[in-house]
Amino acid sequence: MTTPMEVKNQLSQALRAQRLAITAECLPPRGADGAAVKRFVASLPKAVSAVVVAENHEEIRACALSCADLLLKEKVEPILPLVVRDRNRIALQSDVLGAALLGVTNVLCLSGDHQSLGVCPQAAGAFDVDPIQLLQALRAMRDDGVLPGGERLTPAPALFLGAVVHPYLRPMKLNVLQAKKKVAAGAQFLFTHPLWDVAAFVEWMNAMRDAGIPEKAHIVASVRPLASAEQAEALQKRHKADGIPDALLARMRKASAPANEGIALCAELAAKAKDIQGIRGIHVLSAGREDAVAPILEQAGLTRA
C-alpha cells in the first residue's frame, strides 16, 4: 500500500496538536461582491485555524473555489467542499487540480442536500459518485499520482481529506460502519452534523471510540447558531433525524431576543462538545451568520489562538 502523503498545513497541524482546533464557515456572496469576503475576514477571531467555504447549501451563491482563492489572498486557510450533487467525476477531478494550483489543500467530500429541498428544485443532480468513491479517487490522486482512469499526474496534488458524519442516524451499527468506510477510503478528518442533542451525541462518540475511529481520523464537532424559533422548527421538520430536542425549541420560543439566545445556546453546546472525549475540534457552522462566530467562541471560552 502506498504511504499517504503528509500534508502540513494550518488545519492539519491544529488537529494534530494538543489544543482544540477551531474552524468556522463562510457563505460566498450572493452577488459579485468580493469585498464581502474581506469583511468576513476582518471579523474572524485569531483562534480560527481554517474556514469552510459553503457550496450552494441553501441557495445559489458565488462558487466556493473562487471564494477560497479570495480567502487565501487574505491569509486565511480555506476548506473546499466537494459536493457530489452538483458535479460529475470529471468536474470534481478538475476542481481538485485547480484548487491545488491555487494552494488549496483542505477538501471536504460530501453529498449535499438534494436539490429538491430548496437550492434549485428544477435542477438535475449529478450524483455520479458518492463521497466514499470520491475520497478513494482523491487519495489515489494524492498518494499514487494517478487519476481514476489511470492517467499520471505530475506533480500529484497535496490534499488533506475530510468527510461528513451524522451523529444521530440509527441503528448505531450502520452509522459506525459508514464512518469506518469513509476513513478507510481516505478521510483524515470528520466534520459532524450540528450538535443539538448532547446525550445522543455522546452515545455516538462512545461508539466511535469503541470502533477506534478517533485514532484514525480527527473528529470535529459542529455547532450552529439559531436565529429564531421558526428557524429551529423548520430545521426540525426538514431534518427529522438531526435530533433537535423539544426543550431547545421551547427555549427559543421563550426568548425575548431569539438571535442572542441562539448564540448563547450555540456557545453552551460548543463548551460541552470540547469536553467530550475524542473530539479534536469545534466547527462553527454559521449558516450565514458570520458575525456570530466571534461571540460564540468568546462565550464558549474558545478564543485563545
N, C-alpha and C positions, 0 to 999 in steps of 0.2 A: 504493500500500500504506500502511495506517495505521502511524504511528510507534509502536513499542511503548512502553507506559508504563514509566518508570524507577522501580522500587521501591527505596527506600533504607532497608534495614533492616540489622540486625547481620550476618546471613549474607551478603547481597549485598555489603556493604562489605568484609567479611573476604575474600571470594573475589576482589574486585577489587583488593585491596591487594597489596603486595609480599610480605607474610608469608603463611605457610601457614594456611589456615582449619582449625579443628578442630571436629568435631561428634561427638555421641555418641547412643546410643539409650536410650530409656526404655520399659520394658514397663508398661502400665497395670496396676493391681492386679487380682488375680483376683476379689476381692470389693469391697464398697463401702467401701473404706478410703482416703479422700483423704489421710490422713497419710503414706501410703507415698510419695506424690509429694514431699511436703516432706522426707522423709528422703533421697530421691534427690538433691534439690536441694542439701541440706546437704553431700553428699559430692562434688558436682560441681566439678572444677577450674576456676579462673577462665579458663583458656585456651580453654574450650569456647564457641563462638560461638552454637550453636543445637543443639536436641535433637530428633531424630526420635522421634515417639511411635508405636510399633509398633501395627498394627491387626490383632488376631486372627491372628497369624502361625502359631503352632504350637498354640494353644489359645484358647478363648473368654475374653476379658477385658473390662474396662470399655472403653467406646468411646474412641477416640483423641481425638475432638473435646472431650470433657469433660476429659480429661487435659491436652490442650493449653491449655484455659482455666485449669486449675489452675497450669500452668507459667507462664503469663502473669502470674498473680497473684503468683507468686514471683519475678517479674522475670527469667524465663528465656524466651528466644525459641524457640518450637516450630516444627517442620516437620511438617505434617499429611499423612499418606499418604492417597491416594485409591485404594482397591483396587477395581478394576472387577469382581472376582469377586463382591463382596458387594452391590453396589448397581446399580440401573439408572440411566439418564441423568437421570431426574427427581430421584432421591435425591442423585446426585452434584452436580448443579447447586445443589440446595437446601443441601447440606452446605457447599459453597464459599461461598455467600452468607451462611450462618450463621457460618462461620469468619471471614469478612470483618467481620461485625458485632462479633465479639469482638476483632478486631485481629490475627487470624492471617493472615499474608501469604505464608508459605512453604508450598507444596504439592508433594507428590511423587506423580507418577502412575505406577501400576504394576498389573500383572495380579494378583499374589498367587498363592501356591501353590494348586494345585487342592484343593478341599475334601476330596477322596478321600484326600489324603496325610496326613490326620490331624486337621485342625481340627474337622470335623464331617462324616464321610462320608455321613451321611443327608441333608445339606442340598443344595438345588438352587443351583447357581451362577448369578449374573446374567449376566455377560459380555455385557451389552447393547452396550457399546462397548469398544474396545481402548484402551490407553494413548495411542496416537498420535491417535486420534479425540478422546479426552478433552483432550489438550493443545491441539488445534485449537479445541475448544469454549471452553476456558478463556481462550485467547489472544483469541478474539473477544469474550468477556465483558469482558475487561480493556481491550483496545485500541479496540474498536468500541462497547462498551456495549450489546451485544445478546446475547440467549440464542440457542441454535441454532435455535429456532423463529421467531426474528425479533422477539421482544418486547424492548422497550427497557429498559435498566437505568439508574436514576438514584439515586445515582451508580454508576459502574462499580467493581467490586472491585479493589483493589490486590493484585496477585499476583506472586510470584517463583516461576517454574515449574521443576519438576525432573522427571527421569525416571531409570530404572534401566537400566544397560547390563551386558552379560555378557562379560567379557574372554576366556573360554575357548571360546566357541562357534566352531565352524569349519564350512564354509570361511570364511576371513577376509573374503573379498569380500562375502558376505552379512551378516556381522557389522557391517562398516563401513556397509553400506547401511542396516541397521536403525538404527544410531546417527544417520546422516545424516537419516533420516526423522523421528526424534524431535526433532532440533534444528530441522529445517525446520518441524515442527509447532508449535514454540514453546518447547522445553526450553532453559532458560538455565543449568542445572547438571545434571550427570550423576553419580549415585552408582553405583559398580561393585558387582558381587557380590564376596564376600570374596576377598582376595588370599591365595592359597596357593602357587601355582607362579610364582615370580618371573620365570623365563625366559619362560614363556608370556605372562605379564602384560606384560613389556617388549616382546615381539613385537607384542602387540595395541596398546600405546601407540605404537609406531613407525608402525603402520598408521593409527592415529587422527591422528597428526601429519601423515602424508603426505596425509591427506584434509582437513586444515585444521580439524578439529573443535575442538581446544583454543582456537582463535581465536574460535570462535562460542559455545562453552558451556564452563563451568568443570567440569573432571573431578575428582571426589573419590574417592580410593581407599579402599575399606572393608577393615577388618581385624576378625577375630573371635577372641576367646579360646576355647580349647578347655578343657573341664573334665576330660576323661578320654579314654583311648584308645578306649573303647567309643563315646563320642560321635563321635570322629573317624571311626571305622569306619562308624557309622550315617550320617553325613553323606556319606561317600564312596559308600556304597551308594545312598543316596537321591538324591544329586545327582551322577551319574556324570560330568557334563560340567564340574563345578566345579574339576577339576584338582588335587585333594588328593594330593600326592606320597606314594609309599610310604615315603620317608625320613622324612617328617613323622610318619606313623603309627608307625614304628619308634621314633622319639624319644619319642613319648608313651607307648608301651608300656614303655620302659626307665625312665621317670621314677619316682623314689621318691615324689615329690609331684606328681602329674599336674596338679592345678589350678594350682599355682605355675609348672609348666613351660609350661602353656598360656598364661599371662600373659607369660612371658618370650619365648615363641615369637611371640606376637602383637606384642609390642613390637619384636622384631627385624624383623618384616615391615613394621611401620609405619615404622621407621627407614630401611628400604630403599626403601619407597614414596615417602617425602618427597624422595628424591634423583632420582626418575625424571622426566625432562624432560616437562613438560606437566601434571603433577599439581599441582592448586591447593589440595587439601585432603585431610585424613585423617578418615575416619569410623570410630569405634569401634562396631562392631555388637555390642553387649554381650550380646544374646540372653538377658536375664535376669540377667546377672552385672554389674549396675550398679556394684558395689563394686570391680570390676576396672578401671574406666575410669581412675581416678587413677594406680594403679601402672603401667598400660600406658603412659600418656602420660609419666610420670616416667622410666621405663626407656628410652623411645624418644627422650628429650630434647625433648619437645613440651609442656612445662608452662608456657612463657612466654606470658602473656596478650597 
